[in-house]
Amino acid sequence: MQIKVINRSAFELPKYETELSAGMDVRADLTESVTLKPLERAMIPTGLFVELPAGVEMQVRPRSGLAAKHGLTVLNAPGTIDADYRGEIRVILVNLSSEPFEIRAGERIAQLVVARHERVEWQPTDELSETTRGAGGFGSTGR
């Protein structure tokens, strides 16, 4: 799939780091570092603008290394970039650790996953088909 992109950052376009990667790392487009205190959040610019085809979304997801090592994650994970959005992609980061974290220009802050999606038409009804699970929710199938 080809996607039109404008890159106003000083950094390379997001790319797949391995042959079978689902996500592409996106970088912070900053003129100066941003320090997130514990539980603080910020919208970090990327300098990227995209034109997605109809039926496609771009998901903004946390990077596992930043989450595991530093407690930094995407607050609304996964964030969704819709096909009709033309503004700059910005990442809402939150620091869930007990230590401040400095985000530097060019740092890989999140990953982008492009996915097809369907639109639905609701079919109002008074009953649903039976399943073994039924209405069992959170934890109903085990641990």
N, C-alpha and C positions, 0 to 999 in steps of 0.2 A: 504494500500500500504506500502510495506517495502522499505526503502531507506538506502543504505550503507552510513555510516558517520564515518569520523575520527575526533575525538575531541582532539585537541592539546592545548586547553585552560585549565585553572584551574577551569572552571565552568561547571555546569551541561548542558546537551543538551537542546536545545530549547524545550519547551513543551506548550501544549494548557492550558491556564489558567482557562478556563471554558469548560463545556461539549460541548457547541455549537460554540466555537471559530473557526474561519477560519484560523487565523494566530497564529504562535508560536513566542513568544518574543525571540530575539537573544541578546546576551550580548557582551559588548566590552571586547576584550582580550588585555588588556594593562598592561605594567609593571609600568607605571606612568601615571598620569592623563594628559589629553589633554584639553586645554582651547581654545574654539573657540570664537574669537572676532566677533562682529557684521559683517555680510556678509562674514565671513570667512568659508571655507570648508576644510574638511579633510577626508581621507580614513581611516576608523577605522577597524582594524582587528577583526575577531571573533574567530580565531583558528579552524574554521570548514571547512572541505573538504567533498564534497558529490559526490555520483555517482547516478545520476537520471536515471530512465528508459527512453527509447525512447518515444517521444510523451508527455513528462512531462517537465514543467519548474518550477523553484522556483522563486517567485516574492519577492523582498525586498521592503517593504512598510514602511512608517512612522508610528510611534506610536502616536496615537491621543493625549495622555496626554502630551507628550513632545512638540508636535506642538502647542497645545492650550495654555499650561502654559508657555512655554519657547521659542516658535518660532523656534524650532529645527525640521528639516525635512530631508527626503532623497532627495537629489538633483535630481536624475534621476528617481524619483518615477513613476511607480514602476520599480525598477531595475530588470533585468532578469538574472537568472543563467540558462544557457542552459545545456542540457543533456550531451554534450560532454566536458564541462568545468570541470577540475580537480584541479584547483588552490584553494587557500584559499578564502572563502567568505569574502569580505570586503564591508563595508557600506560607501557610500559617504554621509556624513552629512554636512548640511549647517545651519548656525545660522542666521535666518532672523529677529531676535529681535535687539533691540538697546542696549542690555546688553551682556557682555561676559557669556559664559556657560561652566562649567567644566564637562568634561566627565570622569568618574572614572572607574577603572577596575571593571568589573562585572556588570556595569550598563546596563539595558535593553535599547537598542538604536534603535531597529527597529523590525519589525515582518516579518516572513517568511510565505508565502502562497504557497502551492504546487498546481499546476493546470495542467490539461491535455490540450493539444492544438492540432489543426489540421494543416496539411501542405496543401497548396493550389496549384492548377495548374491554371495558368491564362488562360482565354479564351478570346482572343482579339475579339472585336466587334466594330461596328460603332454606336450602339444605345443600350440603357438600357430600361427596362420596366418602364411604367409610375406609379407614386404613387401620393397620395393626397399631400404629402409634397413636392415632386419634388426636386428642388435644394435649397430649403430653408435651411439656415444654422443657425449659431449663433443667437439665440434669436428669430427665426422665428416662434416658436410654443408658444410664450408667454414670460413671464419674465425670 
